[in-house]
Amino acid sequence: MTFQLHRPTSVSEATSLAEKFGPSARFLAGGTDLIIQVHRKRCAPDHVIDLSGLTDLVGIREDGNRFVLGSLTTHKEIERCLYFRGPPMALVEASRIVGGHQVRNIGTVGGNIANASPAADLVPPLLVLDAEIVLRGQNGERRLPLDQFLLGPGKIARATDELIAEIHFSKLPLRSATSFIKAGRRKAMEISVVCVAARMMLDESRRCRGVRIALGAVGATSLRVPKAERMLEGQEPDKEALREAGRLAVQASSPITDVRASDCYRQLLIETLVPRALRLCVDRIERLQ
Ligand SMILES: Cc1cc2nc3c(=O)[nH]c(=O)nc-3n(C[C@H](O)[C@H](O)[C@H](O)COP(=O)(O)OP(=O)(O)OC[C@H]3O[C@@H](n4cnc5c(N)ncnc54)[C@H](O)[C@@H]3O)c2cc1C
């Protein structure tokens, strides 16, 4: 394995290198996906552009009614972020079970998204938060909703010279909550067999509003379940309604059989975990009343 390592100190230098070297170059953030792929000969870049000098892309901040996550923010920083202990809790729950401490200390949110694994744990929580990706390239900045950015396994809507600079999402209204549940073959250092994120608001008459459900590891990319979301809108979150959401989520998914689990087992997990994730949201909202 040989490649030339570049260490830019600004986004414009990084994107200019990416434009110059085109598909023969890869960005390096924490390296917890990229370096493994290089070792396994799944990719062989001639140029590696190390982003670690781009300190502007590190950290979490509030910007009016939004949260802004720099793409180089690590899982550990998200896990410890006090802003996210309220309604965006799903993000904390996903970050704190990515790999082990070593992986969480260097793996980044930008790398998790850009790697475009169908089992990337941070993607379902960001989908239920309606996150937007901010891309910067030689021609400036553009924004894309996360679901339009993810095109398939390992495929993203990034131009050659662009990098993910930030991830934005709006603060949630009062009486809102999110949740994330991951099923793996063990409780730590495990890629998701299925993961589920949910979001909801309960109005004054205890009816569901603004429901979002996202699934990971059950299709080519993480996916939302609009049919179940619409079915729950305006409904009371009783057992039968939440179960029906689970059944609709199974219909929306297309799990495969692989070394981790069979398609049937994944369907059973979806049917079980979707109502459970929604119930967690209800419990969180009602506990705060
Ligand atoms: C032991 C182990 C356990 C793991 N467990 C989990 C797990 O439980 N859940 C999970 O979801 N993942 C897991 N992972 C995968 C990995 O740790 C995460 O996906 C991590 O977030 C990747 O981030 P990174 O900064 O290391 O990315 P890198 O490896 O640096 O980059 C990954 C890809 O994204 C591109 N990239 C990186 N940053 C940018 C950017 N800003 N703009 C554009 N492209 C960019 C790179 O070119 C590369 O193609 C595990 C990995 C290991 C080694």
The ligand as an SDF file (V2000), in Angstrom:
LIG
                    3D

 53 58  0  0  0  0  0  0  0  0999 V2000
  -13.5930   -1.6530   15.0830 C   0  0  0  0  0  0  0  0  0  0  0  0
  -14.5790   -0.7750   14.3600 C   0  0  0  0  0  0  0  0  0  0  0  0
  -15.8810   -0.7330   14.8050 C   0  0  0  0  0  0  0  0  0  0  0  0
  -16.8080    0.0840   14.1570 C   0  0  0  0  0  0  0  0  0  0  0  0
  -18.0900    0.1110   14.6320 N   0  0  0  0  0  0  0  0  0  0  0  0
  -19.0060    0.8840   14.0190 C   0  0  0  0  0  0  0  0  0  0  0  0
  -20.3550    0.9280   14.5070 C   0  0  0  0  0  0  0  0  0  0  0  0
  -20.7000    0.3110   15.5170 O   0  0  0  0  0  0  0  0  0  0  0  0
  -21.2400    1.7240   13.8450 N   0  0  0  0  0  0  0  0  0  0  0  0
  -20.8790    2.4560   12.7480 C   0  0  0  0  0  0  0  0  0  0  0  0
  -21.7290    3.1550   12.1930 O   0  0  0  0  0  0  0  0  0  0  0  0
  -19.6190    2.4340   12.2680 N   0  0  0  0  0  0  0  0  0  0  0  0
  -18.6710    1.6690   12.8650 C   0  0  0  0  0  0  0  0  0  0  0  0
  -17.3940    1.6300   12.3850 N   0  0  0  0  0  0  0  0  0  0  0  0
  -17.0810    2.3770   11.1810 C   0  0  0  0  0  0  0  0  0  0  0  0
  -16.4320    3.7670   11.4140 C   0  0  0  0  0  0  0  0  0  0  0  0
  -15.7790    3.8500   12.6460 O   0  0  0  0  0  0  0  0  0  0  0  0
  -17.4300    4.9340   11.3400 C   0  0  0  0  0  0  0  0  0  0  0  0
  -18.1730    4.8770   10.1400 O   0  0  0  0  0  0  0  0  0  0  0  0
  -16.7210    6.2880   11.4440 C   0  0  0  0  0  0  0  0  0  0  0  0
  -17.6570    7.2750   11.7480 O   0  0  0  0  0  0  0  0  0  0  0  0
  -15.9960    6.6890   10.1650 C   0  0  0  0  0  0  0  0  0  0  0  0
  -15.4430    7.9680   10.3550 O   0  0  0  0  0  0  0  0  0  0  0  0
  -13.9200    8.2950   10.0410 P   0  0  0  0  0  0  0  0  0  0  0  0
  -13.7010    9.7010   10.4370 O   0  0  0  0  0  0  0  0  0  0  0  0
  -13.0150    7.2910   10.6580 O   0  0  0  0  0  0  0  0  0  0  0  0
  -13.9370    8.1290    8.4450 O   0  0  0  0  0  0  0  0  0  0  0  0
  -12.7250    7.8280    7.4530 P   0  0  0  0  0  0  0  0  0  0  0  0
  -12.3510    6.3930    7.5450 O   0  0  0  0  0  0  0  0  0  0  0  0
  -11.6490    8.8230    7.5940 O   0  0  0  0  0  0  0  0  0  0  0  0
  -13.4920    8.1050    6.0750 O   0  0  0  0  0  0  0  0  0  0  0  0
  -14.5440    7.2580    5.6420 C   0  0  0  0  0  0  0  0  0  0  0  0
  -14.9440    7.6820    4.2070 C   0  0  0  0  0  0  0  0  0  0  0  0
  -15.5120    8.9770    4.2200 O   0  0  0  0  0  0  0  0  0  0  0  0
  -14.7410    9.8930    3.4180 C   0  0  0  0  0  0  0  0  0  0  0  0
  -14.7500   11.1510    4.1800 N   0  0  0  0  0  0  0  0  0  0  0  0
  -14.3840   11.3070    5.4680 C   0  0  0  0  0  0  0  0  0  0  0  0
  -14.6320   12.5680    5.8610 N   0  0  0  0  0  0  0  0  0  0  0  0
  -15.1610   13.2130    4.7960 C   0  0  0  0  0  0  0  0  0  0  0  0
  -15.6370   14.5510    4.5830 C   0  0  0  0  0  0  0  0  0  0  0  0
  -15.6310   15.4830    5.5410 N   0  0  0  0  0  0  0  0  0  0  0  0
  -16.1290   14.8650    3.3560 N   0  0  0  0  0  0  0  0  0  0  0  0
  -16.1630   13.9420    2.3690 C   0  0  0  0  0  0  0  0  0  0  0  0
  -15.7210   12.6690    2.5110 N   0  0  0  0  0  0  0  0  0  0  0  0
  -15.2410   12.3120    3.7160 C   0  0  0  0  0  0  0  0  0  0  0  0
  -13.3790    9.2410    3.2620 C   0  0  0  0  0  0  0  0  0  0  0  0
  -12.7370    9.6170    2.0590 O   0  0  0  0  0  0  0  0  0  0  0  0
  -13.7450    7.7620    3.2540 C   0  0  0  0  0  0  0  0  0  0  0  0
  -14.2130    7.3930    1.9850 O   0  0  0  0  0  0  0  0  0  0  0  0
  -16.4250    0.8250   13.0160 C   0  0  0  0  0  0  0  0  0  0  0  0
  -15.0890    0.7940   12.5750 C   0  0  0  0  0  0  0  0  0  0  0  0
  -14.1790    0.0060   13.2460 C   0  0  0  0  0  0  0  0  0  0  0  0
  -12.7630   -0.0210   12.7660 C   0  0  0  0  0  0  0  0  0  0  0  0
  1  2  1  0
  2  3  1  0
  2 52  2  0
  3  4  2  0
  4  5  1  0
  4 50  1  0
  5  6  2  0
  6  7  1  0
  6 13  1  0
  7  8  2  0
  7  9  1  0
  9 10  1  0
 10 11  2  0
 10 12  1  0
 12 13  2  0
 13 14  1  0
 14 15  1  0
 14 50  1  0
 15 16  1  0
 16 17  1  0
 16 18  1  0
 18 19  1  0
 18 20  1  0
 20 21  1  0
 20 22  1  0
 22 23  1  0
 23 24  1  0
 24 25  2  0
 24 26  1  0
 24 27  1  0
 27 28  1  0
 28 29  2  0
 28 30  1  0
 28 31  1  0
 31 32  1  0
 32 33  1  0
 33 34  1  0
 33 48  1  0
 34 35  1  0
 35 36  1  0
 35 46  1  0
 36 37  1  0
 36 45  1  0
 37 38  2  0
 38 39  1  0
 39 40  1  0
 39 45  2  0
 40 41  1  0
 40 42  2  0
 42 43  1  0
 43 44  2  0
 44 45  1  0
 46 47  1  0
 46 48  1  0
 48 49  1  0
 50 51  2  0
 51 52  1  0
 52 53  1  0
M  END
$$$$
